[in-house]
Amino acid sequence: MAEIIRYLNDNGYKTSYGNEFNKNSLHRILTNRRYIGYYTYKGTETKDGVPRIVSDELFKKVARVMEKNRKAPARAKAEIDYILTTKLFWNSFCQG
């Protein structure tokens, strides 16, 4: 995501509010159901209410990758696959 954000900002792209992209603005884009044709107005969602520009398959693939990264954001940075990644958590009660 950092590479995408850097690319967008380096090439002068701005958010709909005219700001530079950050991880929150990119997250909002990647989870926006309008890209798969859903239109929402006053809490009512209409399927095929707007033209779709992304396939359901691609949208779901992005969602899976984001979910995986949310659960273990540092996992992709490791050179070695550690078997306890996402299994072992440090608890503040263990600090004594």
C-alpha positions as CSV (number, residue, x, y, z in Angstrom):
1,M,0.0,0.0,0.0
2,A,2.9,2.4,0.8
3,E,4.2,1.9,-2.8
4,I,0.8,2.7,-4.3
5,I,0.4,5.8,-2.1
6,R,3.9,7.0,-3.0
7,Y,3.1,6.5,-6.7
8,L,-0.2,8.4,-6.5
9,N,1.3,11.3,-4.6
10,D,4.5,11.5,-6.7
11,N,2.3,11.7,-9.9
12,G,0.2,14.5,-8.5
13,Y,-3.0,12.6,-7.9
14,K,-5.3,13.9,-5.2
15,T,-8.2,12.6,-3.2
16,S,-11.8,13.8,-3.9
17,Y,-11.1,16.4,-1.1
18,G,-7.9,17.6,-2.9
19,N,-5.6,16.1,-0.3
20,E,-2.6,13.8,-0.8
21,F,-3.3,10.1,-0.5
22,N,-2.6,8.3,2.8
23,K,-3.4,4.8,4.0
24,N,-6.9,5.8,5.1
25,S,-7.9,7.3,1.7
26,L,-6.5,4.3,-0.1
27,H,-8.3,1.9,2.2
28,R,-11.6,3.8,1.6
29,I,-11.1,3.4,-2.2
30,L,-10.2,-0.3,-1.9
31,T,-13.4,-1.1,0.1
32,N,-15.8,1.2,-1.8
33,R,-18.6,-1.0,-3.1
34,R,-19.5,1.6,-5.8
35,Y,-16.7,0.1,-7.9
36,I,-18.7,-3.1,-8.1
37,G,-22.0,-1.3,-9.0
38,Y,-23.6,-0.6,-5.6
39,Y,-25.2,2.8,-5.1
40,T,-26.1,3.9,-1.6
41,Y,-28.4,6.8,-0.8
42,K,-29.9,7.5,2.7
43,G,-29.0,4.1,3.9
44,T,-30.6,2.2,1.0
45,E,-28.2,0.2,-1.1
46,T,-29.1,-0.5,-4.8
47,K,-27.3,-3.2,-6.7
48,D,-26.3,-2.1,-10.2
49,G,-27.2,1.4,-9.3
50,V,-24.0,2.7,-10.9
51,P,-21.8,1.3,-13.6
52,R,-19.4,-1.3,-12.3
53,I,-15.7,-0.7,-13.1
54,V,-14.2,-3.7,-11.1
55,S,-15.2,-7.4,-11.2
56,D,-16.5,-9.1,-8.1
57,E,-13.6,-11.5,-8.3
58,L,-11.0,-8.7,-8.2
59,F,-12.9,-6.8,-5.4
60,K,-13.0,-10.0,-3.3
61,K,-9.4,-10.7,-3.9
62,V,-8.4,-7.3,-2.7
63,A,-10.7,-7.8,0.4
64,R,-8.9,-11.1,1.2
65,V,-5.5,-9.5,0.9
66,M,-6.5,-6.6,3.1
67,E,-8.0,-8.9,5.7
68,K,-4.9,-11.0,5.8
69,N,-2.7,-7.9,6.2
70,R,-5.1,-6.6,9.0
71,K,-4.6,-9.7,11.0
72,A,-0.8,-9.9,10.6
73,P,0.5,-6.7,9.0
74,A,4.2,-7.5,9.6
75,R,3.9,-11.0,8.2
76,A,4.7,-9.9,4.6
77,K,7.9,-8.1,5.8
78,A,9.6,-11.2,7.3
79,E,12.1,-13.0,5.2
80,I,11.3,-16.3,7.0
81,D,7.8,-17.7,7.6
82,Y,7.5,-18.0,11.4
83,I,5.2,-20.7,12.5
84,L,3.8,-18.8,15.5
85,T,2.9,-15.6,13.5
86,T,-0.7,-14.6,14.3
87,K,-0.8,-17.4,17.0
88,L,1.2,-15.9,19.9
89,F,0.4,-12.6,21.4
90,W,2.2,-10.7,24.3
91,N,-0.2,-9.9,27.1
92,S,0.4,-7.0,29.4
93,F,-0.3,-9.3,32.4
94,C,2.8,-11.3,31.5
95,Q,5.0,-8.3,32.2
96,G,4.9,-9.0,35.9
